[in-house]
Amino acid sequence: MNKTFKNLLLATAMVGAAVTSAQADSHLKEITVAYFLEWPTPNQFAQTNKIYEKELGVKVNWVSFDAGTAMSAAMASGDVHISFSQGVTPFLVATAAGQDLQVVDVAVSYSDNDNCVVRSELEVNKENAAEKLKGKKVAVPLGTAAHSGFLKQIKYLNIAESDLTIVDMSPSDSAAAIAQPNTDLAMACGWGGSLRKMKEHGNPIIEGAEKESVVGQVYDVTSVPTAFGEENPKLLAKFLKITADMNAKYAADSAGMINDIQKSAGMDLDGTKAVIGTFVFPTVAEQLSEKWMGGFVAKNMAESAAGLEKDGKIKALSDYGSLVNSSYLEAASKM
């Protein structure tokens, strides 16, 4: 698995050199935003109703991805300008490889919507996990928040990576695989709608407060190539303002928005409600405080990067404060 991870780092570094001048064009006629399907968020009301296009005055292309690592590669090649709800781990992987990205807001906090699920018939619990999972196959989306959480959980359960057969698989693919009666997967890790489907055929070993105490706070960010933000500060601030407005609108009237959110999320209504019900969307004031962008995010990224470096996954940077840029969100708060 370490070889696969290093190959991912190398590929990210190579595409990082291919950033095109179009990405830095301050007179863009259109932008491309990366997002996840089956990951319902209030801003998808604006996505469905083309509010971003109306307010920004440019065409907005929404492109779905299976993992945050692919978002990083797309930003490096110039194909994506903004990644909404990118996991911290793929952000750390990309920046460790030399990609020039910045965190510009906190998209969502979701400790209860990112986990690993063991097939029910294996009857695995905390006490017997090390014994029952030894030699078994586990599906993990490498380089993602789910991957980092998986590593922390198996360490907590006294399971070595070498005791497992780890395969790199997107959550949607592993959810489909673990649903098969004759599957050789013992455990799969993922988030959102895919995690919900996994739970139909299994259960997390740890969850709730215990899981958060092991894995830490789980959240996604909105990330951009540094050059894009510098060349398009007003557009980026306006994008964040619309996103924040949708969060506030949802807090006041979730029922009036859920049908439109469901359309862009690509889920049924029950699934949309179930997933979004586990999410927390920090207000702009909260994001600008020490709780998030004012201190926690940079500290958390440094700690997470140190953990990944200890596990031989990346070479951590010396400073993460410079990768957290709250200036666009501050500008958005004044609009």
C-alpha positions as CSV (number, residue, x, y, z in Angstrom):
1,M,0.0,0.0,0.0
2,N,2.9,2.4,0.7
3,K,4.1,1.9,-2.9
4,T,0.6,2.8,-4.1
5,F,0.6,5.9,-1.9
6,K,4.0,7.0,-3.1
7,N,2.9,6.6,-6.7
8,L,0.0,8.8,-5.9
9,L,2.3,11.5,-4.5
10,L,4.5,11.3,-7.6
11,A,1.6,11.6,-10.0
12,T,0.2,14.6,-8.1
13,A,3.6,16.3,-8.2
14,M,3.9,15.7,-12.0
15,V,0.5,17.2,-12.9
16,G,1.3,20.1,-10.6
17,A,3.7,21.4,-13.2
18,A,0.9,21.6,-15.8
19,V,-1.1,24.5,-14.3
20,T,-2.3,26.5,-17.3
21,S,-2.4,30.2,-17.7
22,A,-6.2,30.0,-18.2
23,Q,-6.5,29.1,-14.5
24,A,-5.0,32.5,-13.6
25,D,-7.1,34.4,-16.1
26,S,-8.7,37.3,-14.1
27,H,-11.4,37.6,-16.8
28,L,-12.8,34.1,-16.7
29,K,-16.0,33.5,-18.5
30,E,-16.6,30.2,-16.7
31,I,-15.2,28.2,-13.8
32,T,-15.3,24.5,-12.9
33,V,-16.2,23.4,-9.4
34,A,-15.5,19.9,-8.0
35,Y,-18.0,18.2,-5.7
36,F,-19.1,14.8,-4.5
37,L,-22.3,13.0,-5.5
38,E,-24.3,11.5,-2.6
39,W,-22.8,14.2,-0.4
40,P,-25.8,16.6,0.2
41,T,-25.0,20.1,1.3
42,P,-27.0,23.4,1.3
43,N,-25.1,24.9,-1.5
44,Q,-26.5,22.3,-3.8
45,F,-29.8,24.3,-3.6
46,A,-27.8,27.1,-5.4
47,Q,-26.2,24.5,-7.7
48,T,-29.7,23.2,-8.8
49,N,-31.1,26.7,-9.2
50,K,-28.1,28.2,-10.9
51,I,-27.7,30.8,-8.2
52,Y,-23.9,30.7,-8.5
53,E,-24.1,31.5,-12.2
54,K,-26.5,34.4,-11.6
55,E,-24.5,35.9,-8.8
56,L,-21.0,35.4,-10.1
57,G,-21.8,36.4,-13.7
58,V,-19.9,33.4,-15.1
59,K,-20.8,29.9,-16.2
60,V,-20.3,27.4,-13.5
61,N,-19.5,23.8,-14.5
62,W,-20.0,21.3,-11.6
63,V,-18.0,18.1,-12.0
64,S,-18.4,15.2,-9.5
65,F,-15.5,13.1,-8.2
66,D,-15.2,9.9,-6.2
67,A,-12.4,11.1,-4.0
68,G,-10.5,14.3,-2.9
69,T,-7.3,12.9,-4.4
70,A,-8.8,13.2,-7.9
71,M,-9.9,16.7,-7.1
72,S,-6.3,17.6,-6.4
73,A,-5.1,16.2,-9.7
74,A,-7.8,18.1,-11.5
75,M,-6.8,21.4,-9.8
76,A,-3.2,20.7,-10.7
77,S,-4.0,20.2,-14.4
78,G,-6.1,23.4,-14.5
79,D,-9.4,21.5,-15.1
80,V,-10.9,22.5,-11.7
81,H,-10.8,25.9,-10.1
82,I,-12.5,25.2,-6.8
83,S,-12.9,22.0,-4.9
84,F,-15.9,22.0,-2.6
85,S,-15.7,19.7,0.4
86,Q,-12.3,18.2,-0.2
87,G,-11.0,16.1,2.7
88,V,-8.0,17.2,4.7
89,T,-5.9,14.1,3.9
90,P,-6.0,14.5,0.1
91,F,-5.2,18.2,0.6
92,L,-2.2,17.2,2.7
93,V,-1.1,14.6,0.2
94,A,-1.2,17.2,-2.6
95,T,0.6,19.9,-0.8
96,A,3.3,17.5,0.4
97,A,3.9,16.7,-3.3
98,G,4.5,20.3,-4.0
99,Q,1.0,21.4,-5.2
100,D,0.3,25.1,-4.4
101,L,-3.2,25.0,-2.8
102,Q,-4.9,26.9,0.0
103,V,-7.9,26.2,2.3
104,V,-10.4,29.1,2.0
105,D,-13.2,27.8,4.1
106,V,-14.6,24.9,6.1
107,A,-17.3,23.2,4.1
108,V,-18.7,20.7,6.5
109,S,-18.0,18.9,9.8
110,Y,-19.1,15.2,9.8
111,S,-17.5,13.0,12.4
112,D,-20.5,10.6,12.2
113,N,-20.5,10.3,8.4
114,D,-17.1,8.9,7.7
115,N,-16.3,5.4,9.0
116,C,-15.4,1.8,8.2
117,V,-17.9,-1.0,8.2
118,V,-17.4,-4.7,8.8
119,R,-19.7,-7.3,7.3
120,S,-22.3,-8.4,9.9
121,E,-21.9,-12.1,9.6
122,L,-18.2,-11.8,10.7
123,E,-19.4,-10.7,14.2
124,V,-16.4,-8.5,14.7
125,N,-16.2,-6.2,17.8
126,K,-13.5,-4.3,19.6
127,E,-12.4,-7.3,21.6
128,N,-11.9,-9.8,18.7
129,A,-11.1,-7.4,15.7
130,A,-7.4,-8.1,15.8
131,E,-8.0,-11.9,15.6
132,K,-11.0,-12.0,13.2
133,L,-9.7,-9.4,10.7
134,K,-6.2,-10.9,10.3
135,G,-5.6,-11.8,6.7
136,K,-8.9,-10.3,5.5
137,K,-9.4,-7.9,2.6
138,V,-10.3,-4.3,3.3
139,A,-11.4,-1.7,0.8
140,V,-10.0,1.8,1.6
141,P,-10.0,4.9,-0.6
142,L,-6.3,5.7,-0.3
143,G,-5.2,9.3,0.4
144,T,-8.5,10.4,1.8
145,A,-9.9,11.3,5.2
146,A,-11.4,7.8,5.4
147,H,-7.9,6.4,4.9
148,S,-6.5,8.4,7.7
149,G,-9.4,7.4,10.0
150,F,-8.9,3.7,9.0
151,L,-5.2,3.9,10.0
152,K,-6.1,5.4,13.4
153,Q,-8.8,2.8,14.0
154,I,-6.7,-0.2,13.3
155,K,-3.9,1.1,15.5
156,Y,-6.5,1.6,18.3
157,L,-7.7,-2.0,17.7
158,N,-4.1,-3.4,17.7
159,I,-4.2,-4.4,14.1
160,A,-1.1,-4.0,11.9
161,E,-1.4,-2.9,8.3
162,S,0.6,-5.9,7.3
163,D,-2.1,-8.2,8.9
164,L,-4.6,-7.0,6.3
165,T,-4.9,-7.1,2.5
166,I,-5.7,-3.4,1.7
167,V,-7.2,-2.5,-1.7
168,D,-7.6,1.0,-3.0
169,M,-11.3,1.4,-3.8
170,S,-13.7,4.3,-4.1
171,P,-16.6,4.3,-1.5
172,S,-19.2,3.8,-4.2
173,D,-17.4,0.8,-5.6
174,S,-16.7,-0.8,-2.2
175,A,-20.4,-0.2,-1.1
176,A,-21.4,-2.2,-4.2
177,A,-18.8,-4.9,-3.5
178,I,-19.6,-5.4,0.1
179,A,-23.3,-5.8,-0.8
180,Q,-22.5,-9.0,-2.8
181,P,-23.3,-12.3,-0.9
182,N,-20.0,-13.9,-2.1
183,T,-17.8,-10.9,-1.5
184,D,-14.2,-11.4,-0.2
185,L,-14.3,-8.0,1.4
186,A,-14.4,-8.1,5.2
187,M,-14.4,-4.3,5.7
188,A,-14.9,-1.2,3.6
189,C,-14.4,2.5,4.4
190,G,-16.2,5.5,3.1
191,W,-18.6,8.4,3.6
192,G,-21.9,9.8,2.8
193,G,-24.4,7.8,0.8
194,S,-21.9,5.1,0.2
195,L,-21.4,4.6,3.9
196,R,-25.1,4.5,4.4
197,K,-25.3,1.6,1.9
198,M,-22.4,-0.2,3.5
199,K,-24.3,-0.1,6.8
200,E,-27.1,-2.2,5.2
201,H,-24.7,-5.1,5.2
202,G,-22.5,-4.4,8.2
203,N,-21.7,-2.3,11.1
204,P,-18.9,0.0,12.3
205,I,-16.6,-1.4,15.0
206,I,-16.4,1.9,16.8
207,E,-18.6,5.0,16.3
208,G,-19.9,8.1,18.0
209,A,-17.9,9.8,20.8
210,E,-15.5,6.9,21.0
211,K,-14.7,7.0,17.3
212,E,-14.2,10.8,17.4
213,S,-11.8,10.4,20.3
214,V,-9.8,7.9,18.2
215,V,-9.9,9.6,14.8
216,G,-10.4,13.2,15.9
217,Q,-12.7,15.8,14.3
218,V,-13.5,15.0,10.7
219,Y,-14.2,17.9,8.4
220,D,-13.8,19.0,4.7
221,V,-12.6,22.2,3.3
222,T,-13.1,24.3,0.2
223,S,-9.7,24.4,-1.5
224,V,-8.3,26.3,-4.4
225,P,-5.0,26.7,-6.3
226,T,-3.3,29.7,-4.8
227,A,-2.9,31.4,-8.2
228,F,-6.7,31.1,-8.8
229,G,-7.5,32.9,-5.6
230,E,-4.9,35.6,-6.1
231,E,-6.1,36.3,-9.7
232,N,-9.8,36.1,-8.9
233,P,-10.3,37.3,-5.3
234,K,-13.7,39.0,-5.7
235,L,-15.1,36.0,-7.6
236,L,-13.8,33.6,-5.0
237,A,-15.1,35.7,-2.1
238,K,-18.5,35.9,-3.8
239,F,-18.6,32.1,-4.2
240,L,-17.9,31.7,-0.5
241,K,-20.6,34.3,0.3
242,I,-23.2,32.3,-1.8
243,T,-22.2,29.1,0.0
244,A,-22.5,30.8,3.4
245,D,-25.9,32.2,2.5
246,M,-27.2,28.7,1.5
247,N,-26.0,27.4,4.9
248,A,-27.8,30.1,6.7
249,K,-30.9,29.6,4.6
250,Y,-30.8,25.8,5.3
251,A,-30.6,26.4,9.0
252,A,-33.7,28.5,8.8
253,D,-35.7,26.5,6.3
254,S,-34.3,23.0,5.6
255,A,-37.7,21.7,4.4
256,G,-37.9,24.3,1.7
257,M,-34.5,23.4,0.2
258,I,-34.2,19.6,0.6
259,N,-35.9,18.6,-2.7
260,D,-33.5,20.8,-4.7
261,I,-30.5,19.6,-2.7
262,Q,-31.5,16.0,-3.4
263,K,-31.4,16.7,-7.2
264,S,-27.8,17.8,-7.2
265,A,-26.8,15.2,-4.6
266,G,-28.1,12.4,-6.9
267,M,-29.9,10.6,-4.0
268,D,-33.4,9.7,-3.0
269,L,-35.1,12.0,-0.6
270,D,-34.8,9.6,2.4
271,G,-31.1,9.1,1.8
272,T,-30.5,12.8,1.4
273,K,-32.2,13.6,4.7
274,A,-30.4,10.8,6.5
275,V,-26.9,11.9,5.3
276,I,-27.3,15.7,5.7
277,G,-28.8,15.2,9.1
278,T,-25.3,14.1,10.4
279,F,-23.6,17.2,9.0
280,V,-22.7,20.4,10.7
281,F,-22.2,23.6,8.6
282,P,-20.2,26.2,10.5
283,T,-21.3,29.8,10.1
284,V,-18.8,32.4,8.7
285,A,-18.3,33.8,12.2
286,E,-17.5,30.3,13.6
287,Q,-15.1,29.6,10.7
288,L,-13.2,32.8,11.3
289,S,-12.8,32.1,15.0
290,E,-10.1,30.1,16.7
291,K,-12.4,27.1,16.5
292,W,-11.7,26.8,12.8
293,M,-9.8,29.0,10.4
294,G,-8.4,31.2,13.2
295,G,-6.3,28.5,14.6
296,F,-7.6,25.0,14.7
297,V,-7.4,24.1,11.0
298,A,-3.7,24.9,10.7
299,K,-2.9,23.1,13.9
300,N,-5.0,20.1,13.0
301,M,-3.4,19.9,9.5
302,A,0.1,20.0,11.1
303,E,-0.8,17.2,13.5
304,S,-2.4,15.1,10.8
305,A,0.5,15.6,8.5
306,A,2.9,14.5,11.2
307,G,0.9,11.4,11.7
308,L,1.0,10.6,8.0
309,E,4.7,11.2,7.9
310,K,5.2,8.9,10.9
311,D,3.3,6.2,9.0
312,G,5.6,6.8,6.0
313,K,2.9,8.3,3.7
314,I,4.1,11.8,3.2
315,K,6.9,14.3,4.1
316,A,5.2,16.9,6.2
317,L,5.7,20.6,5.5
318,S,7.3,22.8,8.1
319,D,4.4,25.3,8.3
320,Y,0.7,24.9,7.6
321,G,-0.5,28.3,8.7
322,S,0.3,29.8,5.2
323,L,-2.0,27.2,3.6
324,V,-5.0,28.5,5.5
325,N,-6.2,31.7,3.9
326,S,-9.2,33.4,5.6
327,S,-8.9,36.6,3.6
328,Y,-11.5,35.5,1.0
329,L,-14.0,34.5,3.7
330,E,-13.4,37.7,5.5
331,A,-14.2,39.6,2.3
332,A,-17.3,37.4,1.9
333,S,-18.5,38.4,5.4
334,K,-18.5,42.1,4.3
335,M,-20.5,41.5,1.2
